[in-house]
Amino acid sequence: MDNTDLLPRDAQSILELAARSMFELFANASQGMMLVDRQARVVWINEQYKRFLPALGFERVEDFVGHPVSSVVHNTQMHHVLESGKPILIDLLTNRAGTFVVSRIPLRDNLGEVIGALGIVLFDHAETSLQPLVGKFAVLQRDLDDARRELASQRINQRNSERSGQRQSRYTFASFVGASAPAVEVKRQARRAAQTASPVLLLGETGTGKELLAHAIHGASARASGPFISLNIAAVPDTLLEAEFFGVAPGAYTGAERKGREGKFRLAHGGTLFLDEIGDMPLGLQAKLLRVLQEGEIEPLGSNKLIPFDARVIAATSRDLSKLVREGNFREDLFYRLNVLPIRVPPLRERREDIAALVEVLGEDMALRSGAQPPELSTEALALLSAQVWRGNIRELRNVLEQAMMRSDSHRIVASQLEAVLREAGVEPPVAAPVAAAPALARAGAGEAGRPLAQQVAELERQAIAAAMTAACGNKVAAAKMLGISRATLYQRLDQSV
């Protein structure tokens, strides 16, 4: 028996009126509401919810209402509420329509049996007050999804490689480390490029991760099960490039293999061909490459037979292609053919807040390869790295870390060791941002001796935390590591200082 059966009739009426009022309040104040029945079918949505339908892929309400909620709302948890009978009061939901703060409440009959569930969109992704939180969650969720796909892809690729001997992509977007605005933006553009079949042109300085992004684009594309073939044009002599591209027919010239040799285009059939340093390609070969891209056919050296191929081309260069076109060193028509989806990969100096995370990932990778303990950088050492210009970008950062690890008698690296490595490379170390609270300490000793010790210690702690946050460019994980405290402790101290 429901407890309401024991109440006087007037009290029951009041409860029913209150429930109806609360429902109307939520229906009007929320960003959207839906009802599902015991079988998890959508039976009703309010007017506010209808605005999400186009983003979810539905033109008509009847294409949405009446269908299982799991088939129309990606990542829904409504069926879990029906099964457990327990509400999910505050949660973040991400799907094609965006990221939302939602609540899910089970509905019961007079006997207490679950007969459905009510879903409420409290705030959508455009809500300004929650935009930082929702945006940060969305980035972390994407990186988590990328990491899961990367693990699954590695297992699949390993099995495929063992069966067919094909070369597969080694990285996904999770491999591109960084949560700064430039890093997030380049990953967003690359994800969009992965959903198309058009050529992609990756532009950026050496060592920024262009090849890694090429692997990731291939791994997230419809061609992920096909081969990923790469060719560094700058590393192959001009006289051999044509054979590398198009292959060689059997007996084409003296010394040629009797069985012939397949070129990179043919090897990439059904997959992706990555052409690194495309700006170094000789002019004579550029015309042949343009024809191949336009016709979708290759002609091996020494053969008069055209062979069709199906490969998506991703090109990359650290040179200014527009300038090369103006100087007559790169064909304008080939430039337009490749420059369909240009993506500029930012240099490391434009995303300094990612350096702490990169140091951690690079250190773990180097330790895994060498069998040693991952390096532990002092506060001053990490601040020094964050202030460096990094002309060689991530490749240079890794080299400096490797040299410092080799020279250190322990896994701990201090600023003086990094300064020595940089100076030997002809780089004058910059003046790192201070991360200590020496000025505050001096003031405390000089003029604040009369203050209670607890207040002076608290003030020094606030100064040290503020300096570490400045040196880490706002990265709380890096700041906590600089200070030698856990993230939870740092969050607690920051809350106390507000």
N, C-alpha and C positions, 0 to 999 in steps of 0.2 A: 504494500500500500504506500502511495506517495504521501509525504508529510503534509502536503497541502490539503489532503482529504480531511485532516483533523482540524483544519482552520475553519472559523465561521465563514459563511458565504460572503459577507462583506469584505473580509480579509482576502479571500481568494480573488475577488473581483479587483481588489487593489493590486495584488500580485500580477494578475493578467494584464491590467492596465500598465503597470510598471514595465513588464516584459515587452509589451507592444511599444511603449515609449522609447525604451532602450534600443529596440530594433530599429525604429524610425530614426533615432538619433545617429546610430552607426551608419544607417543607409544614407543619410544626408551628409554627415560629416566625413565619412571615409572617402578614400579614392576609388573604392569599388567593393562590391560584395557578390558572393555566389553561394548557392545552396546545392548540395549533392545529396542524393538519396542513399539508402542502405547499400545499394549495389554500386556506389561511387559514380553514378551518372549525374551530370550537371542538369538540374531541373529549373534553375532560375538564376539570372544575373540582373543587377540593377543598371540604371542608365549610366552611372559613372563607369561601370566596368566595361560597357560596350565600346568605349574609346580604345581599349587595349586590343580589340579583336583584329584590326588590320595588321598590327605588329606581330600578332600571334599567327597570322596567315589565314584569317577567316574574313570573308566579305559579308556573310549573312549571319544573323543570330542563330537561325535554325541549323547552320553548319557546326555550331558550337554547343548549344543547349540540346540535351538529349543524348549526348555522347559520353563515353567514359572519361572522367576528368584526366586520367593519366595519358589519354590519347590526344587531348587538346591543350593541356598545360604541362609543359616540360618541367621536370624537377618538382612536381607537386608532392606534397606530403599528406594530402587529404585522406588517402586510403589508410595511412598509418593511424590517423585520428579515429577513423571508423573501426579499425581492428582493435586498438588499445582502449578506446573510450576515454582517452585522456587529451586535454587540450594542449595545443602548442601556442602559447600566448604571444610571444615575441620571437620572430624568426626573420631571416633574410632570404629572400627567394630571388634567384637569377634565372631568367629565361630569355627568349627572343625579344620580348617586349621591354626588357631592362632589368634593373635590380630594385626590389621592393621590400619594405618592412611590412610583415603580414602577421595575422593571428588566425588560428584555426580552432573552432570550438565544436565539440560533439553536441548533437541534439538528441534528447531522450523523450520517450513517451511517459505516460503516467505510471507504467510499471518499471521505469528506469532502464528500459532497453534502448540502445542506440539506434535511431531511425534515420540519421543523416548527419551532416556536418555543415557548419557555416564558415566560410572563408572571408576574411576582411583584409583589404589592402589599406593599411594605416597611412603609409607615406609611399609615394613613388620616387623614382630616381631623380626627379626634378625638384624635390623638396630641398630648398636651399639650406635649412638648418641642419639637415642630416647628410648633405652632399659629401662632405669630407669622409664621413664614416662609411657611407654606402659605396663611394668611389674606391676607397681603400679596400673594402671587402671584395669588390668586383675584380680588382687587380689581383688580389691574393687568390681568389677563386679560380681565375683564369690560369694563373701560374700553377696551382694545384692540379687543375685539369690537364694542363700541358705535361706536367710531371707524370701523371698517371698514363697519359697517352704515350709518353716517351718510353716508359717501362714496358707497356704492352707492345709498342712498336719494335723495341729492341728484341723482345722474345720472338715476335713474328719474323722480323728480318733475319734473325739468327737461324731460324728454321728454314726460311726461304733460301738463304745463302748456302746452307749446307746441302740443300736439295739441288739447286740450280747453278751455284757458283756466281750468282749475280752480285754486283756491288750495290749496297743499299746506303741510305742516308744514315748518319751517325748521331744527328742532333735534332732536337725539336725546339720550340720557342722557349721552353723551360730552361734550355741550355744558355740562352741569352740572358745573363744575370743583370738585374737592375730593376729598380722600382721608381726611378726618377721620371720626371715628365718626359724628357727626350727618349728614354729607353721604352717607356710605355707606348709612346706615339709610334716609334719605329716598328714595334711588335704589332701594333694595331694595323699599320699599313701592310706589313708582311702577311698578316693573317688574311686580310682582304685579297691580297695578290694570290694567295694560295687557292682561293676559290675560283680563279679564272684560269684560262688556258693561254693567255697572252704572254709575250716575252716580258721579262722583268729585268730592269737595269739597276744594279746596286752601286751606289756612288759613295765614296768615303775614303778617308786616309788609310794607309796600311796599318793593319793590326786592330781594326775596329770591330771585326767579327762578320765581315761580308760573307765569307764562305760558310760560316756557321748558319747564318740566316738563309743562305741558299739551300742547305740541307733541311732546315726547318720548313721552308716553303714547300719543298718537294714532299716531305713527310706528312704535311697537312693537306696535300692536294689529292685529287682523284687518281693521280699517278703514283701514289705512295707504294703500291705493290710492285711497281716497275723499277728498273735500275736507275741509280744516280751515278752519272759519269762526269768526271771533272777533268778539265785540261787547263793548265796554267800556261798561257800563250807566251809569257815572258821567259819561261824556263825551257822552251823548245826552240832549237835553231830554225831560222826562217826556211832553210832548205828542206826541213823535215815536217813542217807544219801541215802542208797539203796532204801528205800521207797520213798524218795523225788524224786529220779531219775526215777524210773521205775514204781511206783505206787504199790497198794496193791489190790489183788483179794478179792472179798466178802468173809468174814469169814475166812480169811487166818490164823488168830491166835486169841486167846482170847482177846476180847476188840476191835478187828478190826471192822470198819464200815460195816454194813450189805450190803450197796450198793457198797462197795469197794471205792477205791480212785485212781484217775488218777495221774500219775507222771508228772514231768516237761517235759519229752520228748514228752509225749502224748499231753500235753497242748500246746506245741510249734509246733504241727503239722501244716505244711503249712507256718510257720514263722521262727523265730530265737530263739535259746536257748543260753543265755549268762551265762557262767560259770565263776564266779568271784573267784579269789584266787585258781586257779586250782592247784597250787603248794602245797596246804594243803590237797589234796585228799589222803586218805589212800591207801596203796599199793594194798590191796585186792580188793578194788573197781576199781582201775585203770584198772585191767585186764578185768573186766566186761564192763567198759566204752569203752575200745578199741574194744571189740567184737561188742558192739552195734553200734559204729561208722562204723565198717567195714560191718556189715550185714544189717544195717538199720532196725533192729527189736528189740523190747524190750520184756521181760518176767516179768510181775508183780510178786511181792512176793506172794507165795501161789498158783501160777497158772502154768500150763504146756503148756499154749497157747502163741504162739508168735504173737505179734501185730506189724505190720509195722508202721513206722512213717517217716515223711519227714520234717526234721528241719535242718536249717543251724546252725552250732555251732561256736560261738565266745567265746574264752577263754581269760582270763586275769590273770596276776599274778604280784606281786611286788617282787617275789623271783627269784633267779638265777636258772632257770630250768636246764641249762647245768650243773651247779655244782651239783644239786640234782641228775641228771642222773649219774654223775661220782661217787657220794657217794652211789648210789644204792637206793635212796629214791624216785626216779621217774622212771617209766618204759621208756626205750629208745624207744621202738616201739610206745608207746603212744605219746611221745614227737615228733617223726617224723610225726605222724598222725596229730597232732595239729599245728606243726610248718611249715605249708604250706605258709601262708602269714604273716610273723612276722612284727609287726609294733612297733617300740620303741617310746613311748610317752615321750618327753623330760621333765626333771624337770624344775621347775620355775626358778632356778638359771641360766639355760642356755638360758632363754628368758626374761631377765630382762626388755627389752624395752616394753614388754606387760603388765608390772605391773600397769602402770598408767591406761590403758584401763580396766584391771581387777578390779582395785579399784573402778572405776566409775560404772561398771556393777554390782559388788557385793554390792556396796553401794545403788544403786537404788533398787536392789532386796530386801535387808534388810529393806529399808524404805517402800517398798510396803507391806511387810509382817507385819511390826510393825505399819504402819500408821504414821510414823514420817517423818521428812525431811531428804533427803539424806545427808550423812556426807560430809563436806567440809574440805579437808586436807590442812594444811599449806604447804608452799614450803619445809620447813625442814622436815616435817612429811613424805611427799611423797618421798623425797630424802632418808630418813631413810629406808623406805620400799623397795626402789629400791636396797639398799645395803645389805639387809638381805639375809642370806643363804637359808632360807625356807626349812628346813628338811621335814616339812609336806606339802610343796607345796601349792597349791591353797586352800586346806582345812584348813591349818594353817593360811594362809593369811586372810581367811574369819573369822576365830575364833578371831584373833587379832583385826580385824576391829569391830566385834560385841562387844567384851569386851570394846574397847575404846569408842564405841557409848554409851554403857550402863553407863560408868563412867563419860561421859562428860555432863555438864549442858547445853550445846548448841550443835548445829549440827557441829560446827567447832572443828576439832581435831588437836592438835599440837604435836610436836615431843616428848615432855616430857611425854605425856599420853601414847604414843606407847612404849616408853622406859620402863615405869613402868609395862605395860602388858607383855613385853618380859622378863624382869628380873624376874617377878613372875613365869614365865613359865620355868625358868632356862636357859634362853638364854641371853647372853651378847650382847646388841645392838651394831652393828658395827658403825664405824665412817662414817657418811654419807658424800657424796660429797658436797662441799660447793656450795651454790647457790646464795650467796650474793656477793656484790662487795666491801666488806670492804677494802681489800688491795688497790684497785684502789682509793677508797675514801681517804684513808690515804695518798697515794701518791699525790692526787690532793690537799689536804690541806697542805702538807709539802713543795712541791716544784713547784707547778703549779699554785700558786695564781695569777700569772701575766697573765694567759691565760683567754680569754673571758669566761664568765659563760656558754654560749651556747655550746662552745666546750667541757668544762668539763662535762656538763650534758650529751652530746651526747656520750662522752667516757665512762661514768659510765653506760649509757644505753646499750652500746655495750658489756661491761663487764658482766652486769647482764644477758643479753640475751645469751651470750656464756656460762656462768655458768649454766643457766637453761637448755640449750640444752644438755650440758654434763651430768647433773644430770638426765635428762629424756632420756638419751641414744639416742638422735636424734629425739625423738618423739615430733613433733611440737605441737600436741594437748595437750600433758602433759606439755610441756614447757610453752605454753600460759596460762594454768591453774595455774601453779606455779607462773607466773608473774602477774596474775590477769588481763590479757588483752585478747581480742578476737583473734581468729586465723587470721582473716584478718589483724589486727593491727600487729601481729607478722610477718606475711609474708611481710607486707610493710616495717617493720624495717629491716628484713633480706635483702630485696632487696636493701635498702638504704646503707647497710653496705658492699655490694659487690663492 
